[in-house]
Amino acid sequence: MKRLLFLIAFWGTISSIWAQTVENLFEWQTNHVIVSKDKFLRMQRENNSYNSISAYKDYDVSIDGSDSYVVRLIGLDETTADLGSCDGFEIYHDGKRLLGHLAGEYIYNVESITIDADNSRFIKVPLSDNSFALFFGGWPYDGGDAPELVIAVVSGDKAKVVYDGRALAYKYTPVPNFSIEFVETVGNLYEKSPLEFTESFLKERTKHKIWREGNMLKYKSWK
């Protein structure tokens, strides 16, 4: 009996360790090439191309004021702009478009991943002297799912979306030690204000963490 209890406890511990295995959110290759992973692109539209689009606003995200990058918020019509949201974004470098991305749902601001500490349109997380990540938060208060989170990595003349899923943060650390811990489902959490992440609420859900480590974004999940 004691041996059985020991084995149950042992495998429970091993399962917990496996569940918290750390991995890279994406991979670097030579010449600034960024390789994404399909498992982190669950909300990405199958057809991300578009013929007509409205440009809402441009943001300068240059590196040290010398390497010129611009983020352009875009939409399929003017209605979303009036609500303060948009359908996606484009990234430009020295006037050349590196990336155009339409989110699965509306992009809003980063309140959902900063626990309302920041209402900027996106967060810039430096990864190295010539690379950075951009975090875009989705439209909040929409049913039992968390808002969308889109992460794009930019390096040299390359840019790529490396994460497109759901995320509502219950822990947030700003740059330079950037990290977020979040859940993907919210249940009836939005019925109360301010949001209350109780122990029982978190215990019922799988937790996720994304953080910066050197020139990489790391990821893990656990129950």
Backbone hydrogen bonds in HBPLUS format (Angstrom, degrees):
<---DONOR---> <-ACCEPTOR-->    atom                        ^
c    i                          cat <-CA-CA->   ^        H-A-AA   ^      H-
h    n   atom  resd res      DA  || num        DHA   H-A  angle D-A-AA Bond
n    s   type  num  typ     dist DA aas  dist angle  dist       angle   num
A0005-LEU N   A0001-MET O   2.95 MM   4  6.29 162.6  1.98 153.9 157.9     1
A0006-PHE N   A0002-LYS O   2.89 MM   4  6.10 153.2  1.96 145.6 153.6     2
A0007-LEU N   A0003-ARG O   2.94 MM   4  6.20 157.0  1.99 147.0 152.7     3
A0008-ILE N   A0004-LEU O   2.94 MM   4  6.22 157.9  1.99 151.8 157.8     4
A0009-ALA N   A0005-LEU O   2.99 MM   4  6.20 163.8  2.02 148.5 152.6     5
A0010-PHE N   A0006-PHE O   2.79 MM   4  5.96 154.4  1.85 148.1 156.4     6
A0011-TRP N   A0007-LEU O   2.88 MM   4  6.04 171.8  1.89 152.9 154.5     7
A0012-GLY N   A0008-ILE O   2.96 MM   4  6.06 144.4  2.09 140.3 150.8     8
A0013-THR N   A0009-ALA O   2.98 MM   4  6.22 151.1  2.07 144.2 151.0     9
A0014-ILE N   A0010-PHE O   2.92 MM   4  6.26 160.3  1.96 152.7 158.3    10
A0015-SER N   A0011-TRP O   2.88 MM   4  5.94 158.7  1.93 141.9 147.9    11
A0016-SER N   A0012-GLY O   3.03 MM   4  6.22 151.4  2.11 139.5 147.1    12
A0017-ILE N   A0013-THR O   2.99 MM   4  6.30 152.8  2.07 147.5 154.8    13
A0018-TRP N   A0014-ILE O   2.87 MM   4  6.15 165.5  1.90 156.0 159.5    14
A0019-ALA N   A0015-SER O   2.90 MM   4  6.06 154.8  1.96 145.2 152.4    15
A0020-GLN N   A0017-ILE O   3.06 MM   3  5.25 139.6  2.23 101.4 112.9    16
A0021-THR N   A0018-TRP O   3.14 MM   3  5.28 157.9  2.19 116.6 114.7    17
A0023-GLU N   A0219-TYR O   2.95 MM 196  5.42 157.8  2.00 153.9 161.1    18
A0219-TYR N   A0023-GLU O   2.83 MM 196  5.42 148.1  1.93 160.3 169.7    19
A0025-LEU N   A0217-LEU O   2.85 MM 192  5.58 164.8  1.87 163.9 158.7    20
A0027-GLU N   A0035-VAL O   2.93 MM   8  5.05 154.8  1.99 143.5 151.1    21
A0035-VAL N   A0027-GLU O   2.88 MM   8  5.05 172.2  1.89 159.0 159.0    22
A0029-GLN N   A0033-VAL O   2.87 MM   4  5.00 148.8  1.97 156.9 154.6    23
A0033-VAL N   A0030-THR O   3.29 MM   3  5.88 164.4  2.31 114.7 119.3    24
A0040-PHE N   A0037-LYS O   3.04 MM   3  5.80 159.5  2.08 123.6 129.1    25
A0041-LEU N   A0038-ASP O   3.03 MM   3  5.26 165.1  2.05 118.5 119.3    26
A0164-ASP N   A0040-PHE O   2.78 MM 124  6.22 154.9  1.85 157.0 159.8    27
A0043-MET N   A0164-ASP O   2.84 MM 121  5.35 158.7  1.88 151.3 150.3    28
A0054-SER N   A0075-GLY O   2.74 MM  21  5.14 169.1  1.75 161.0 163.7    29
A0075-GLY N   A0054-SER O   2.87 MM  21  5.14 145.1  1.99 142.9 152.8    30
A0056-TYR N   A0073-LEU O   2.84 MM  17  5.46 170.6  1.85 151.8 154.4    31
A0073-LEU N   A0057-LYS O   2.97 MM  16  5.52 161.3  2.01 163.7 163.5    32
A0059-TYR N   A0071-VAL O   2.76 MM  12  5.07 146.5  1.87 144.7 156.0    33
A0071-VAL N   A0059-TYR O   2.84 MM  12  5.07 161.1  1.88 148.7 154.1    34
A0061-VAL N   A0069-TYR O   2.95 MM   8  5.26 171.5  1.96 137.1 139.6    35
A0063-ILE N   A0067-ASP O   3.05 MM   4  5.16 148.8  2.15 139.8 145.5    36
A0066-SER N   A0063-ILE O   3.01 MM   3  5.98 168.9  2.03 131.2 132.3    37
A0067-ASP N   A0063-ILE O   3.31 MM   4  5.16 165.3  2.34 143.7 142.6    38
A0094-ASP N   A0068-SER O   3.09 MM  26  5.51 147.1  2.21 138.6 148.5    39
A0070-VAL N   A0092-TYR O   2.91 MM  22  5.05 153.6  1.98 137.6 142.7    40
A0092-TYR N   A0070-VAL O   2.82 MM  22  5.05 163.7  1.85 152.4 157.8    41
A0072-ARG N   A0090-GLU O   2.83 MM  18  5.04 168.6  1.84 148.9 152.6    42
A0090-GLU N   A0072-ARG O   2.80 MM  18  5.04 145.1  1.92 140.6 152.2    43
A0074-ILE N   A0088-GLY O   3.02 MM  14  5.34 174.2  2.03 129.3 129.9    44
A0087-ASP N   A0074-ILE O   2.96 MM  13  6.03 136.0  2.15 139.4 152.3    45
A0088-GLY N   A0074-ILE O   3.23 MM  14  5.34 148.0  2.34 146.6 141.0    46
A0082-ASP N   A0078-GLU O   3.21 MM   4  6.55 151.1  2.30 150.9 158.3    47
A0083-LEU N   A0080-THR O   3.07 MM   3  5.16 133.9  2.29  98.4 111.1    48
A0085-SER N   A0080-THR O   2.95 MM   5  5.16 151.4  2.03 156.5 147.7    49
A0084-GLY N   A0081-ALA O   3.02 MM   3  5.00 156.6  2.08 102.5 109.8    50
A0086-CYS N   A0107-ILE O   2.89 MM  21  5.26 143.1  2.02 146.5 156.1    51
A0107-ILE N   A0086-CYS O   2.82 MM  21  5.26 170.8  1.83 159.7 161.6    52
A0103-ALA N   A0087-ASP O   2.83 MM  16  5.94 153.8  1.90 154.1 162.5    53
A0089-PHE N   A0101-HIS O   2.95 MM  12  5.54 147.8  2.05 150.5 160.3    54
A0101-HIS N   A0089-PHE O   2.88 MM  12  5.54 165.3  1.90 168.1 173.0    55
A0091-ILE N   A0099-LEU O   2.89 MM   8  5.20 150.8  1.97 143.6 149.3    56
A0098-LEU N   A0091-ILE O   2.71 MM   7  5.57 163.4  1.74 157.1 163.1    57
A0099-LEU N   A0091-ILE O   3.39 MM   8  5.20 152.2  2.47 138.1 139.8    58
A0093-HIS N   A0096-LYS O   2.80 MM   3  5.19 156.3  1.85 145.5 151.1    59
A0096-LYS N   A0093-HIS O   2.99 MM   3  5.19 166.4  2.01 116.2 118.2    60
A0139-TRP N   A0106-TYR O   3.05 MM  33  5.56 137.2  2.24 147.2 142.0    61
A0108-TYR N   A0137-GLY O   2.88 MM  29  5.89 158.8  1.92 139.5 146.7    62
A0110-VAL N   A0120-SER O   3.03 MM  10  5.95 149.4  2.12 167.4 176.0    63
A0113-ILE N   A0110-VAL O   3.17 MM   3  5.54 150.1  2.27 108.3 116.5    64
A0114-THR N   A0111-GLU O   3.31 MM   3  5.18 155.8  2.38  98.2 105.3    65
A0116-ASP N   A0111-GLU O   3.02 MM   5  4.31 169.2  2.03 133.2 134.9    66
A0169-ALA N   A0112-SER O   2.90 MM  57  6.24 161.8  1.94 157.2 163.3    67
A0117-ALA N   A0114-THR O   2.96 MM   3  5.27 155.5  2.02 109.1 117.1    68
A0123-ILE N   A0135-PHE O   2.98 MM  12  5.04 150.8  2.07 135.5 144.9    69
A0135-PHE N   A0123-ILE O   2.90 MM  12  5.04 157.9  1.95 143.9 151.3    70
A0125-VAL N   A0133-ALA O   2.77 MM   8  5.02 168.8  1.78 153.4 156.9    71
A0133-ALA N   A0125-VAL O   2.84 MM   8  5.02 159.8  1.88 137.3 143.7    72
A0127-LEU N   A0131-SER O   2.99 MM   4  5.39 169.9  2.00 131.4 130.5    73
A0128-SER N   A0131-SER O   3.21 MM   3  5.10 158.8  2.26 135.4 129.9    74
A0156-GLY N   A0130-ASN O   3.37 MM  26  6.24 148.8  2.48 164.5 172.1    75
A0132-PHE N   A0154-VAL O   2.92 MM  22  5.44 152.7  1.99 150.5 158.9    76
A0154-VAL N   A0132-PHE O   2.82 MM  22  5.44 171.8  1.82 172.9 175.2    77
A0134-LEU N   A0152-ALA O   2.75 MM  18  5.20 158.6  1.79 156.2 163.5    78
A0152-ALA N   A0134-LEU O   2.96 MM  18  5.20 157.7  2.01 146.9 153.3    79
A0136-PHE N   A0150-VAL O   2.81 MM  14  5.10 164.4  1.83 158.7 163.2    80
A0150-VAL N   A0136-PHE O   2.96 MM  14  5.10 165.1  1.99 148.4 153.4    81
A0138-GLY N   A0148-GLU O   2.63 MM  10  4.34 117.9  2.01 161.6 152.4    82
A0186-VAL N   A0144-GLY O   2.77 MM  42  5.17 167.0  1.78 140.8 145.0    83
A0187-GLY N   A0144-GLY O   3.35 MM  43  4.45 144.7  2.48 125.5 119.5    84
A0146-ALA N   A0184-GLU O   2.98 MM  38  5.07 166.3  2.00 133.0 128.4    85
A0167-ALA N   A0147-PRO O   2.83 MM  20  5.81 158.4  1.87 164.7 172.1    86
A0149-LEU N   A0165-GLY O   2.68 MM  16  5.46 152.4  1.76 155.6 155.5    87
A0165-GLY N   A0149-LEU O   3.07 MM  16  5.46 151.9  2.15 153.1 156.0    88
A0151-ILE N   A0163-TYR O   2.85 MM  12  4.95 158.5  1.89 140.7 143.6    89
A0162-VAL N   A0151-ILE O   2.82 MM  11  5.78 157.3  1.87 155.2 162.8    90
A0163-TYR N   A0151-ILE O   3.36 MM  12  4.95 146.7  2.48 139.7 136.6    91
A0153-VAL N   A0160-LYS O   2.83 MM   7  5.50 163.1  1.86 159.2 157.1    92
A0160-LYS N   A0153-VAL O   2.95 MM   7  5.50 152.9  2.02 149.9 158.8    93
A0155-SER N   A0158-LYS O   2.88 MM   3  5.30 167.8  1.89 149.9 153.1    94
A0158-LYS N   A0155-SER O   2.87 MM   3  5.30 155.8  1.92 132.5 140.5    95
A0168-LEU N   A0183-VAL O   2.94 MM  15  5.44 144.3  2.07 151.8 162.6    96
A0183-VAL N   A0168-LEU O   3.02 MM  15  5.44 154.2  2.09 137.9 140.6    97
A0170-TYR N   A0181-GLU O   2.85 MM  11  5.95 155.1  1.91 151.1 157.8    98
A0171-LYS N   A0181-GLU O   3.34 MM  10  5.02 151.6  2.43 142.5 138.7    99
A0181-GLU N   A0171-LYS O   3.02 MM  10  5.02 159.2  2.06 136.6 137.9   100
A0173-THR N   A0179-SER O   2.89 MM   6  5.09 162.6  1.92 156.2 154.9   101
A0179-SER N   A0173-THR O   3.01 MM   6  5.09 145.1  2.14 140.1 140.5   102
A0212-ARG N   A0178-PHE O   3.15 MM  34  5.75 164.0  2.18 150.5 149.9   103
A0180-ILE N   A0210-ILE O   2.92 MM  30  5.55 153.0  1.99 156.3 165.3   104
A0210-ILE N   A0180-ILE O   3.01 MM  30  5.55 155.8  2.07 155.4 163.2   105
A0182-PHE N   A0208-HIS O   2.79 MM  26  5.26 155.5  1.85 143.2 151.5   106
A0208-HIS N   A0182-PHE O   2.90 MM  26  5.26 148.9  1.99 154.1 161.6   107
A0189-LEU N   A0186-VAL O   3.00 MM   3  5.51 158.9  2.04 135.2 141.9   108
A0191-GLU N   A0188-ASN O   3.04 MM   3  5.66 165.9  2.06 120.2 124.6   109
A0192-LYS N   A0189-LEU O   3.40 MM   3  6.31 175.6  2.40 123.4 124.6   110
A0202-LEU N   A0198-THR O   3.09 MM   4  6.40 163.3  2.12 153.5 156.6   111
A0203-LYS N   A0199-GLU O   2.90 MM   4  5.99 151.2  1.99 144.5 153.4   112
A0204-GLU N   A0200-SER O   3.30 MM   4  6.40 141.6  2.46 141.1 147.6   113
A0205-ARG N   A0202-LEU O   3.11 MM   3  5.36 155.1  2.17 108.3 115.9   114
A0207-LYS N   A0222-TRP O   2.69 MM  15  5.39 160.5  1.73 176.6 175.2   115
A0222-TRP N   A0207-LYS O   2.93 MM  15  5.39 151.7  2.01 145.2 152.4   116
A0209-LYS N   A0220-LYS O   2.90 MM  11  5.47 150.3  1.99 163.1 162.4   117
A0220-LYS N   A0209-LYS O   3.11 MM  11  5.47 144.0  2.24 146.5 152.8   118
A0211-TRP N   A0218-LYS O   3.10 MM   7  5.34 151.1  2.18 133.5 141.7   119
A0218-LYS N   A0211-TRP O   2.73 MM   7  5.34 162.9  1.76 162.7 165.5   120
A0213-GLU N   A0216-MET O   2.81 MM   3  5.33 169.9  1.82 161.2 162.1   121
A0216-MET N   A0213-GLU O   3.16 MM   3  5.33 152.9  2.23 117.6 125.5   122
